[in-house]
Structures are given as structure tokens and as C-alpha cells.
Amino acid sequence: MSAAVDVRGVTHHFGSRAALNAVDLDVRAGEIVALLGPNGSGKTTLFRILATLLKAETGRAAVFGNDTAADPHAVRRILGVVFQQPALDPLLTAAENLGHHGRLYGLGGAALRERCDAALAALEVADRAGDRVASLSGGLRRRVEIAKVLAHEPKLLLLDEPSAGLDPRARKGLFAILEDLRSRLGTTVLMTTHHMEEADRCDRVAVMDAGKVVAFDAPAELKRRVDPSAVQRRVMAHPNLEDVFFQMTGHGFHGDDGEPA
């Protein structure tokens, strides 16, 4: 399969801290890939580079062959992004937010209305289409946020913890939507998540720590490679490793009684 995302040797610093350190990452067209890692591991910085909001200091990042630094407009035309911070106009209705977003991508008329109606229905907020976003709960706003980026049917979806604020039913429904988009349109998805059941449904999982991709493979293979006894021996030398271990396995190093798990 062709490369949807091709990252080679990307490094970026904030002051003296290396947010990304010679990162390599490849996502094939049509894949659903998750990024796992503790806070500060570089996930959001990588997302900002792929979304053309930040230029890497060194290295190259490309989306379907389009360089994110040299040709950001070409990247943006085929991209859909959901960041953790909301990007909705609270004074507009849910439908109006989707409509304005679709027009930015050249949609209009009946085609735009059909896309917006379908996206709102998929996220189960069609009945709130006429409500102002300011009146919606946090979970409903999150659904509208996701529906907005689906309306123009992007080739690549970048989703930064998209299920944050969603209830378990909506979270499961979100994955069904992503799988449907891949089936119908060949959509590629790169997402961050802290939910192991979500990572387990992805084709591959990239584990990030200290600005590097430290493991990248199918979920089953990553779990097979985890040796709990080896992790226990290394935890004192690597204070962030427990976070990574929990995200990969769903278990901590100690039980509820404080004894080693």
C-alpha cells in the first residue's frame, strides 16, 4: 500500500527540550493507527507538524506525498483534524458549524447539506442540529466536533484523543464510523488514545516516549513482547515506563493493596 504518512528523522525542540528526537513513522493508506505514550512524549507535537501548524527543525514529514512544510496547502485540502481543544463557534448551531466548515472545502448546495446531515446522524446528534453549540454538553460538543471534520470526507484523519468526553456507547460508535469511512472511502486514520480497547482495534500502535517511537507494531504483537518481570526490573531507571506499560497492558506494576501485581 502507498504511504499516507511518511515521517523521516523529524526533530523539534522547545527551548532545550527535545519534543521529537529523530522520529520515523510510516502509516499506509487505509490504515487505522494509534499513538500511545505518556504526557510529554511528543504525540501532540508530531500531530501539529502533520497538520502544518508547526515546522520541524530537521527531517521531513509528508502526507500522501505532499511535504507538510513545502506544500502545506496541498496537505490541508486532504486533511481532517480534531484536536483536544474545541474548534467550534459556540454562537452558531451544530448544523451551521458543519456548513461553514464544508464551504471552506468548496462544498455547497444539496451535496453539502447531505454530507452535514449524514455526519450529524453518524454521531447521533442529528436531533440537535438546530441547537447552538453553547447550549450543548461537553460530550455532545465533542460529537459535533468530530462530525464537522467528517463532512468533507478527508483522505487522512488526525484525531487527538477523539473519544475524550464521550460515553462508552458513543466511543464504540466512533470506531464503527471510522471503520465505515475506511471501507467506503479508504480513509486513513492516525489517532492518539489512552483507551486500550481503542488501541486494540487499530491495525498498528506506535508507542512514543521521550520524543521517540520506541515500538511500532500490531497490538497483539506488542502485547506478546511485553515481559512484566523485565518491566519491573527497569522501572526504577525509567520513571515514565509505568505509564507506557499501563497504556499497553491495562495493568499497573502494583495491585490495589500496594503489593507488586
C-alpha positions in Angstrom: 0.0 0.0 0.0 1.1 3.6 -0.6 2.3 5.8 2.2 -0.4 8.1 3.7 2.0 9.5 6.3 5.8 9.4 5.9 7.9 10.9 8.7 11.7 10.6 8.4 14.2 11.9 11.0 11.9 14.6 12.4 13.3 16.6 15.3 11.9 19.5 17.1 12.9 21.4 20.3 11.1 23.7 22.6 13.9 25.6 24.2 16.5 23.0 25.3 13.9 20.2 25.5 13.6 17.8 22.5 9.9 17.3 22.0 10.7 15.0 19.0 14.1 13.3 18.5 14.7 11.8 15.1 11.3 10.3 14.7 10.5 7.9 11.9 6.9 6.9 11.3 5.0 5.4 8.3 1.3 5.0 8.0 0.0 3.1 5.0 -3.1 4.3 3.1 -6.2 2.9 4.6 -4.7 2.0 8.0 -6.0 3.0 11.4 -3.0 3.7 13.6 -2.9 4.7 17.3 -0.2 6.7 19.1 0.3 5.7 22.8 2.6 7.5 25.2 2.7 9.5 28.5 2.1 13.2 28.5 5.2 15.0 27.0 6.1 12.0 24.8 5.8 14.1 21.6 2.4 12.9 20.3 0.8 16.4 20.0 4.0 18.0 18.6 4.0 15.3 15.8 0.3 16.0 15.2 0.9 19.7 14.9 3.7 19.1 12.3 1.5 16.8 10.3 -1.4 19.3 10.5 1.0 22.0 9.0 0.7 24.1 12.2 4.4 23.7 13.1 7.5 23.2 11.0 10.0 20.6 12.1 13.5 21.8 12.7 15.1 18.9 10.9 13.7 15.9 8.9 10.8 15.6 6.6 7.1 14.9 7.0 4.8 14.1 4.1 1.0 13.4 3.7 0.2 11.4 0.6 3.5 12.6 -0.9 2.8 16.3 -0.1 5.6 17.9 2.1 3.9 19.5 5.2 6.5 22.3 5.2 7.0 22.9 1.4 3.3 22.5 0.3 1.0 22.9 3.4 -2.0 23.9 1.2 -2.0 20.6 -0.6 -1.9 18.8 2.8 -4.7 20.8 4.2 -7.0 20.1 1.3 -6.9 16.3 2.1 -6.7 16.6 5.9 -9.3 16.5 8.7 -8.1 17.3 12.3 -9.7 17.0 15.7 -7.5 18.4 18.4 -8.2 18.2 22.2 -9.2 21.8 22.3 -12.6 22.5 20.7 -12.8 24.5 17.4 -16.5 25.2 17.2 -18.2 28.6 17.2 -20.5 28.4 20.3 -22.9 31.1 18.9 -23.7 29.0 15.8 -25.8 25.9 15.7 -24.3 22.5 15.2 -25.5 22.4 11.5 -24.1 25.9 10.9 -20.7 24.9 12.2 -20.6 22.0 9.8 -21.9 24.1 6.9 -19.3 26.8 7.3 -16.6 24.1 7.6 -17.8 22.4 4.4 -17.8 25.6 2.4 -14.1 26.1 3.2 -13.5 22.9 1.3 -15.5 24.0 -1.7 -18.8 22.2 -0.9 -22.2 23.8 -1.3 -25.8 23.2 -2.1 -27.5 19.9 -1.8 -24.2 18.0 -1.6 -23.1 20.0 1.4 -26.5 19.5 3.2 -26.4 15.8 2.6 -22.8 15.5 3.9 -23.6 17.5 7.0 -26.9 15.6 7.7 -25.0 12.3 7.3 -22.2 13.3 9.6 -24.5 14.5 12.3 -26.6 11.4 12.1 -23.5 9.2 12.3 -22.5 10.8 15.6 -26.1 10.6 16.8 -26.6 14.4 17.1 -29.0 15.0 14.2 -31.7 15.9 16.7 -29.5 18.7 18.0 -28.6 20.1 14.5 -30.6 23.4 15.2 -29.2 23.9 18.7 -26.5 26.5 19.4 -23.2 24.8 20.4 -23.1 26.9 23.5 -26.2 25.1 24.8 -24.7 21.6 24.3 -23.0 19.4 26.9 -19.3 18.7 26.6 -19.9 15.2 25.2 -22.4 16.5 22.6 -19.9 19.2 21.5 -17.3 16.6 21.1 -19.6 14.6 18.8 -20.3 17.8 16.7 -16.6 18.5 16.6 -15.9 15.0 15.1 -18.9 15.3 12.7 -17.5 18.6 11.4 -14.3 17.1 10.2 -16.1 14.1 8.6 -18.3 16.3 6.4 -15.6 16.9 3.7 -14.5 13.3 3.7 -10.8 13.8 4.1 -8.2 11.3 3.0 -6.4 11.5 6.3 -7.9 12.0 9.7 -5.7 13.2 12.6 -7.6 12.6 15.8 -6.1 13.8 19.1 -7.9 11.7 21.8 -11.2 11.9 19.8 -13.2 9.9 22.4 -12.4 12.2 25.3 -15.7 13.2 26.9 -17.7 10.5 25.0 -19.6 7.9 26.9 -18.8 4.2 26.2 -21.6 3.8 23.7 -20.5 6.8 21.7 -16.9 5.7 21.9 -17.8 2.4 20.4 -19.9 4.1 17.8 -17.0 6.4 16.8 -14.9 3.4 15.9 -17.7 2.0 13.8 -17.8 5.3 11.9 -14.0 5.2 11.3 -14.1 1.6 10.1 -17.0 2.5 7.8 -15.1 5.5 6.4 -12.2 3.3 5.6 -14.4 0.7 4.0 -16.3 3.2 1.8 -13.7 5.9 1.1 -10.3 4.3 2.0 -9.9 6.9 4.8 -6.6 6.7 6.7 -6.7 7.5 10.5 -3.9 8.5 12.8 -5.1 9.0 16.4 -3.9 9.3 20.0 -5.8 7.4 22.7 -5.5 6.4 26.3 -8.1 3.6 26.0 -6.6 0.2 25.4 -9.8 -1.2 23.9 -9.4 1.5 21.2 -5.8 0.8 20.5 -6.6 -2.9 20.3 -8.9 -2.2 17.4 -6.3 -0.4 15.4 -4.2 -2.0 12.7 -0.9 -0.9 14.4 0.1 1.0 17.5 3.1 3.3 17.8 4.4 3.7 21.4 6.1 7.1 22.0 8.3 8.1 24.9 10.7 11.0 25.4 10.2 12.2 21.8 10.9 8.9 20.2 8.9 6.0 18.7 10.1 3.1 20.9 7.8 0.4 19.5 5.5 0.2 16.4 3.6 -3.0 15.6 0.2 -4.7 15.6 -1.5 -4.6 19.1 -1.3 -8.4 19.5 2.4 -8.4 18.7 3.2 -5.6 21.1 1.3 -7.3 24.0 3.1 -10.5 23.2 6.5 -8.8 23.5 5.8 -7.2 26.9 7.6 -9.1 29.7 6.2 -7.9 33.1 9.2 -9.1 35.0 11.6 -7.2 32.7 9.4 -4.0 33.1 9.6 -4.3 36.9 13.4 -4.5 36.8 13.6 -1.4 34.7 11.0 0.9 36.3 13.4 2.5 38.8 15.7 3.5 35.9 12.9 4.9 33.8 10.2 6.8 35.8 7.8 7.1 32.7 7.8 3.4 31.8 5.0 2.6 34.2 2.7 4.9 32.2 3.7 3.2 28.9 3.2 -0.2 30.4 -0.3 0.7 31.7 -1.4 2.0 28.3 -0.2 -1.1 26.6 -1.5 -3.7 29.0 -4.2 -2.0 31.2 -2.3 -3.1 34.3 0.0 -1.3 36.7 3.0 -2.6 38.5 1.2 -2.8 41.8 -2.2 -4.0 42.9 -4.7 -2.1 44.9 -3.1 -3.3 48.2 0.2 -1.8 47.1 1.8 -5.2 46.6 3.5 -5.9 43.2 1.0 -7.0 40.7 
